[in-house]
Every structure is written in structure tokens, then in C-alpha cells.
Amino acid sequence: MDEVIGIFATPLLRAPATLPPGLVDALVAHFSAEAIESNSSSAHLSHTRMLHPSQSPLYGQVAALVTPKVVDFGGLLFGERLGWSIKEMWVNVLDNGGKQAMHNHANSFVSGVVYLTPTAEGAETVFMKSPGGTDFAFRNDHKGTTPGPYSADKWVSPSPDPGDLMLFPSYLMHAVPPNPGGRRISLAFNAIPTRLDSWGYAVSFAG
Ligand SMILES: [Fe+2]
């Protein structure tokens, strides 16, 4: 029998209802007024300043619920349940018409987003293959093609509910298309393992 094997796959973890509704409501109430840092990609997108979870009791509660998931996810990336810490958290407020340009997160290994409000259809987070390359490219995409896991260059994440968590490797490119609906609020964070060891070549991180 023929067999197709998806080698070198990229993990992405969705964990529904990771934050309870009471914590989601408290985060929205506390942080939506603090999202005053503007974003160069959209006048309808703003952020709070970044904080270490220890600097905010609400972020501390989020970190306690999210860190075990990061440990699980890190096991997929590095083949070992390592110690992990969340080194910064912030809240994004995306009003109608706002968008987030394609980007990834530097100086981080696992990044995550928790959705704090409903997300309008069309404003789901989109992940892309790295555009990379400085040479001519060949593609085959048109009405007659059916993108699959090996041919698609982007993936639209399923519509989330408030409290849902998504974890992804920090190098993955992602974006949010123009928001066709009401105010969309999300909490984002970056996490690092305490130590990586490659047969004795080790590096330690401090967040
Ligand atoms: Fe991001």
C-alpha cells in the first residue's frame, strides 16, 4: 500500500478554554484601556506595553495556566520536557478595519495567543510559510488547484472562542487580515526554555 509521510512537520497547539471566563473578562476590563502603543502597520491596532508576568497579577494568573501547555508543546519542539518561562506578555486591541502585518517573534522559542473576545469571520490569525529566498520562484496556484498540507503556503486558524489558547514556534510567520467585525482583543506572549543542550554544547536563557 502506498504511504505518504509528513516529514519534518511543524506543530501548532490549540487549547480551547484555557482561561476561564472570569479571567478573560478581568483581562479585557483591565488592559483594553492600557493599549496605547500604536502599531506602524495599522492605525486601528494598538498594544499595551510588554510586562513580565511577575509585574501584573492578572498576567501571573495567565502564566500559571499557560505554562504547563508550553511545557507540553516544547516537548514536541525539543524532544524533552524542559523548564520554560514566559518572559513577556502584552495585549493587542484590533478595531474594525485594523490588521496585523506578517511578522514573527525574535528572541523567543514558543509564542502564544489567547483570544479575549470573539473573532469576526475573516480576522482569524493566518500562518504562512516563510517567504524566504532571493531568487526567482515557481508556483502553481490558480482556480484549478487544491492546496493541501504540502502545497499550501498559508493556513487560516480555526475561529477561536474567548479563552482559547494557540501556541506556535516563534519563527513561524503570522498575520491578521483586516478585521471586518468589532473590536478584537488578544493577549500574546513569548516563552523560552531555561536551557538547551546539544551533546554538551549548552546554552542557558534568562527571561
Ligand atoms: Fe505575533
Residues whose N, C-alpha, C, O or C-beta is under 5 A from the ligand:
A	BS01	LIG	none
